[in-house]
Amino acid sequence: MAVDYFAIRPGMALHGETRVPGDKSISHRSVMFGALADGVTHIRDWLPAGDTEASLATIRALGVEVERHGPTELTVHGGALKQPSGPLDLVNAGTGIRLLAGIMVGQPFPSVLDGSEQLRRRPMKRIIEPLTQMGANIHGENDRAPLTIESAHLHGIRYELPVASAQVKSAVLLAGLFAEGETVVVEPGPGRDHTELMLKAMGVDLAVDGSTVTLRPGQPLRPMDFTVPGDFSSAAFLIVAALLIPGSDITLTNISINPTRTGLLDVLREMGADIAVEETGLQAGDPVGTIRVRHSALRAVDVGGEVVVRMIDEFPIFMVAALAAEGTTTVRDAGELRVKETDRLAVMTAELTKLGAQIEEQADGFMLVGPQTLHGAPVDGHDDHRIAMSLVVAGLCADGDTVVNDARCASDSFPGYAETLAKLGADVAVRAVEVG
């Protein structure tokens, strides 16, 4: 059996202009919402990654015709969903299973949502509770997948999110499309608003007033014709690499710069990062733009509060950036990292320690003093795409060569990651070794 790994040699500055694959959050939503629309939805620059392909496969399993014009262009023929012939397999897609649950509780037929062992470990009580309050008949094994759903009559509720979560908010709003009466979701802080932006663009009666989102059902969803912007979470790895590697100067084009997603930019700028952003338009309701990044000396920062939600997926790569910053960096209010694909606080601390880092892991964050010198060594991605890609950047900044095992998981969100870095000048390649 062949096992893929990243082989990294440090020392090469990054230069040039590039794009990153389409936004994962928007790609999930585009095929799901397109399936519900009354008509034909055209999607360009869709992300053909592991997680999104799982969502696409489940939509097809629900009887939706999807034409594929190459890997990144889709035509979705929306309409009524049909009862699947078996369980719907979301593989590793946490966003996919939670959003789809909101849709399936409103269907007139039963369904089962399942996935990999990794997905089965992720908490589902956070969606089961509000959906049950709406009248849904949804159950999980110890509040985890597989989720068994029976048809039920739904009614709108007012739900105050205990923690900011775009996935939970989206599940409740999507169930609200099939409920009697209005559905109101109140957020404790700023969260991703892709669902709200896209549903409004599709003609849904949805209003946002500060932290309160109100959805009134009854309008059919209009089909869309749009281009998915580049994923900021994928761009984050290239941004941090360019900041940390001396002599680097890169430009990233057509990136989503939705402010609910770009908390990392705010924090990096506070640290002294040389980052210039130019907005160039709107795509799928999201502002998009060009980001130029040049190597910068960073200073330490304290991170907590509302910005945590706006950079929750970027903390693995932020930890790498913090190791290069002068002074003491502290992070708090980031306990959500423990229930992602892995316990990202524990895993990043353990793997960076293998490279010589000294990090004090805390209950809801971490503390470290920098700058620190990293030394190349073998590390492991733990089947978590953001862990693996962050460790590649750490390897580019280390003394000596680094191997990151489990390269394949990077394709869950960033197919062609090594090739993109190599195009910018980094010495990174995917290799394979036979085992067993």
VENGI-V520442 format. One record per helix or strand. SS is the DSSP state (helix for helix, strand for strand). FROM is the first residue (numbers start at 0). TO is the last residue. Records with the same first field share a line. If there is no record, write none. Layout:
# VENGI-V520442
SS->FROM-TO / FROM-TO
This chain:
# VENGI-V520442
strand->1-8 / 14-17 / 21-21 / 39-43 / 64-67 / 73-76 / 87-88 / 110-113 / 136-140 / 143-149 / 154-154 / 157-159 / 179-179 / 182-185 / 204-208 / 211-215 / 224-226 / 229-229 / 248-255 / 273-282 / 285-293 / 298-298 / 301-302 / 325-330 / 359-361 / 364-369 / 374-374 / 377-379 / 398-398 / 401-404 / 426-433
helix->23-35 / 49-60 / 93-103 / 116-119 / 124-132 / 165-175 / 193-200 / 231-243 / 262-269 / 304-322 / 334-338 / 343-353 / 384-395 / 406-411 / 416-422
